[in-house]
Amino acid sequence: MSELLWNPFDPAFRADPYPFYDRLRTEAPVYPVPGGSTVLTRYSDVFATLRSNQVSRDVEANALWDENNPIAVRRRERRRGGAKTILNLDPPDHTRLRRLVSKAFTPSAIERLRPRVEALVDTRLDAAADAGEIELIDGLAFPVPFEVISEMLDMPTDRADELRDWSQALTQGLEPTVTMEELDEAETAIMQLIPYLIEIIEDRRRNLGDDVLSGLIVAEEEGDRLSAEELISFVVLLYVAGHETTVNLIGNGMLALLRNPDQLDLWRHDASLDATAIDELLRFDGPVQHTVRVAMEPMTFEDAAGEPVLVQPGHTVLTVLGAANHDPAMFEDPHRLWLQRPNAGRHTAFSAGIHYCLGASLAKLEATVAITRFLRRFESIELAGDPEFRDRLTIRGVDRMPLTVS
Ligand code: HEM
């Protein structure tokens, strides 16, 4: 089997991973990268693994590490430095921490934010209407989710540019292909972000409100529910999770619609799609392309010929969400954007199982409001240039998308 089946450094793969996923799924759906993870590309394997209780999300504690790989060693040291977040924890810690904020993110709690999200979007669209153009990422896709999460946590927004740089450096540090320099940059970013947040938290202790951050501070002060380090890590996670993901749902989603004008027109004129069409955009080109789990017990999968492939405890599996979402065994004609797809909601763009994205309802609300108001506000929306996907593996999105509107 050729190693080229999975070469994360290939620029063609990064530009458009879907044909590569198809090849993997057909030829080697359970692909053990030499010295690395076993890559899973079938919907059934990805979904079952994410929901399995034979796996851990705590890679640092449970995965076997290559002590000769300086990047792996450095990453491990770095992760040991701070408290883990719910994203990296297993039960019972995961359950304890997730419960602390889950109420603020339920669909009904999020629905109450709708008028505010609409107002934020409209302000941005007014500016686009005046100018006749908009750079979608800077002009709408980034600022709206950033302002919303800042308001939920009651954080100031005056240092948005710095925060965006920090969060990009942080998430770059999580990419599987990270370099030493990028790890340095991620560390510098965290050294700036943490004091910034500590100052806000200390200030909030004296002025508690009804925001999500105040709720976490109360839980911390009550003692055994949340430690001081966990509080900081949690705030970083909530804050950064919203910076690098929803922006790409709005970006990738608008791009998919512009490249499929019949679907764009359909959604523009049919408000009955507002509750569901976003699921098809998440399935079609989701912002998070894969995630990872560690086998805690021997796990068996089937290769293309139906032969068993064993994954031993301590080995990691890469669950490729983007590949699962284009598996023809689950989604008919998977490379077609079809907003009325009856089972689009079964996508794995938000993962599955206990780590299912906490912010899913929020992200869907923000992106749906942004996209529908955009489509209905302007009769003509055109790409001014061909956007290029950022050179990343885990997070998929474009940096710039200039549009003309009228
Ligand atoms: C379109 C936008 C988003 C996408 C595609 C996305 C995707 C994901 C995925 C795939 C995971 C699980 C990773 C795994 O299983 O290992 C996750 C977890 C998480 N997401 Fe999101 N996310 C988005 C937006 C948000 C937003 C807006 C927030 C909050 C403000 C958020 C907060 C979280 C948190 C806290 C977790 C950890 C949940 C847990 O481990 O229990 N996400 N997200």
Boltz pocket constraint, residues with backbone or C-beta under 6 A from the ligand:
constraints:
  - pocket:
      binder: B
      contacts: [[A, 57], [A, 86], [A, 87], [A, 88], [A, 98], [A, 149], [A, 237], [A, 238], [A, 239], [A, 241], [A, 242], [A, 245], [A, 246], [A, 249], [A, 286], [A, 287], [A, 288], [A, 291], [A, 292], [A, 348], [A, 349], [A, 350], [A, 351], [A, 352], [A, 354], [A, 355], [A, 356], [A, 357], [A, 358], [A, 359], [A, 360], [A, 362], [A, 363], [A, 364]]
      max_distance: 6.0
